């Protein structure tokens, strides 16, 4: 995910903004804005006669909301739920808090898993002499280590 820092010194919008201008104002890349639209998290309020996306202050506010949620590690599904609650002025804050607390629990579980993975790798590295010999406890450990609960990714 490619994101940039928002340009906080840019002047307020006087009229519709292009996707590039919206990206500069929100710290998101144009590609991410299109992705959020494709995923149904965001729909620009207007399009030009030629079909180009046009962004106003409400759009920028929504994009900043989405970015803030992503920065806190919420999934796209969770952001869709949060966005729905954000737009629903009749919602109970208890529902928002429930989502936040569940996410905190998930983040803490991931942090504990990562801590355990780092500890295992640290121990393997400690056992390695790091010299010219071909035997390597790190490689041997990777071959035999079954780190329970490890998350695997091909990316």
C-alpha positions as a printed Julia matrix, in Angstrom:
155×3 Matrix{Float64}:
   0.0     0.0     0.0
   1.57    3.26   -1.11
   0.61    6.26    0.96
   2.17    9.69    1.25
   2.06   12.36    3.91
  -0.79   14.84    3.6
   0.05   18.34    2.44
  -1.3    20.36    5.35
  -0.17   23.67    3.88
  -2.34   23.37    0.75
  -5.13   25.95    0.52
  -8.73   24.89    1.17
 -10.64   23.66   -1.84
 -12.56   26.33   -3.75
 -14.09   23.92   -6.2
 -13.87   20.29   -7.18
 -10.43   18.72   -6.85
  -8.78   16.18   -9.11
  -7.75   12.8    -7.75
  -4.14   14.02   -7.6
  -5.13   17.05   -5.55
  -7.28   14.89   -3.26
  -4.34   12.52   -2.85
  -2.04   15.39   -1.89
  -4.55   16.65    0.68
  -5.19   13.28    2.3
  -1.8    11.61    2.18
  -3.16    8.77    0.06
  -1.96    7.89   -3.4
  -4.4     8.17   -6.32
  -4.09    4.39   -6.67
  -5.24    3.88   -3.06
  -8.16    6.26   -3.53
  -9.27    4.28   -6.59
  -8.8     1.05   -4.64
 -10.98    2.26   -1.78
 -13.62    3.25   -4.31
 -13.38   -0.16   -6.01
 -13.77   -1.88   -2.64
 -16.9     0.16   -1.9
 -15.44    2.07    1.03
 -15.72    5.39   -0.7
 -17.67    6.91   -3.58
 -16.74   10.39   -4.81
 -19.62   12.84   -4.61
 -19.29   14.08   -8.19
 -17.9    13.39  -11.63
 -17.16   15.85  -14.4
 -19.04   15.8   -17.69
 -16.11   13.76  -19.05
 -16.49   11.23  -16.21
 -13.47   12.25  -14.15
 -13.73   11.94  -10.38
 -14.16   15.24   -8.59
 -13.55   15.67   -4.88
 -14.94   18.14   -2.39
 -14.38   18.74    1.31
 -16.79   15.94    2.32
 -14.83   13.51    0.14
 -11.55   14.59    1.68
 -13.03   14.11    5.14
 -14.16   10.58    4.25
 -10.77    9.7     2.77
  -9.0    10.97    5.89
 -11.34    8.83    7.99
 -10.47    5.74    5.94
  -6.76    6.52    6.13
  -6.96    6.98    9.9
  -8.65    3.59   10.26
  -6.04    1.95    7.99
  -3.23    3.58    9.97
  -4.64    1.86   13.06
  -4.62   -1.5    11.27
  -8.33   -1.99   10.69
  -9.17   -4.34    7.82
 -11.21   -3.21    4.82
 -14.2    -5.11    6.2
 -13.84   -3.4     9.57
 -13.46   -0.02    7.87
 -16.66   -0.62    5.93
 -18.43   -1.29    9.22
 -16.85    1.74   10.89
 -17.74    3.95    7.93
 -21.34    2.8     8.18
 -21.39    3.63   11.87
 -19.68    6.97   11.22
 -22.41    7.95    8.78
 -25.21    6.7    11.06
 -25.87    9.56   13.48
 -28.39    7.36   15.33
 -25.81    4.71   16.17
 -24.85    3.81   19.69
 -21.24    4.5    20.59
 -21.22    1.11   22.32
 -21.07   -0.58   18.9
 -18.06    1.51   17.88
 -16.35    0.74   21.18
 -17.06   -2.98   20.73
 -15.3    -2.91   17.34
 -12.35   -0.95   18.76
 -11.91   -3.3    21.73
 -12.09   -6.37   19.47
  -9.44   -4.82   17.24
  -7.23   -4.04   20.23
  -7.47   -7.7    21.29
  -6.48   -8.81   17.79
  -3.54   -6.38   17.66
  -2.29   -7.54   21.05
  -2.49  -11.19   19.96
  -0.5   -10.38   16.81
   2.04   -8.45   18.86
   2.49  -11.44   21.2
   2.92  -13.75   18.21
   5.52  -11.46   16.65
   7.34  -11.18   19.97
   7.5   -14.99   20.19
   8.75  -15.25   16.62
  11.47  -12.69   17.32
  12.51  -14.54   20.49
  12.81  -17.81   18.58
  14.88  -16.22   15.82
  17.01  -14.37   18.38
  17.83  -17.69   20.08
  18.72  -19.31   16.74
  20.98  -16.36   15.89
  22.6   -16.55   19.34
  23.56  -20.18   18.68
  25.12  -19.35   15.31
  28.87  -18.68   15.32
  28.63  -16.57   12.17
  32.0   -17.79   10.94
  33.32  -19.58    7.84
  32.03  -23.01    8.87
  29.12  -24.4     6.83
  27.1   -25.62    9.82
  24.48  -23.05   10.74
  22.09  -23.38   13.68
  19.78  -20.82   12.08
  19.23  -22.93    8.95
  19.0   -26.1    11.03
  16.47  -24.4    13.29
  14.36  -23.27   10.34
  14.34  -26.85    9.1
  13.2   -28.31   12.42
  11.45  -25.41   14.13
   7.68  -25.62   14.26
   6.78  -22.2    15.54
   3.2   -22.72   16.67
   0.74  -20.06   15.64
   3.07  -18.38   13.18
   1.36  -16.43   10.47
   2.59  -17.27    7.02
   2.56  -15.03    4.0
   3.74  -15.49    0.44
   4.14  -11.74    0.02
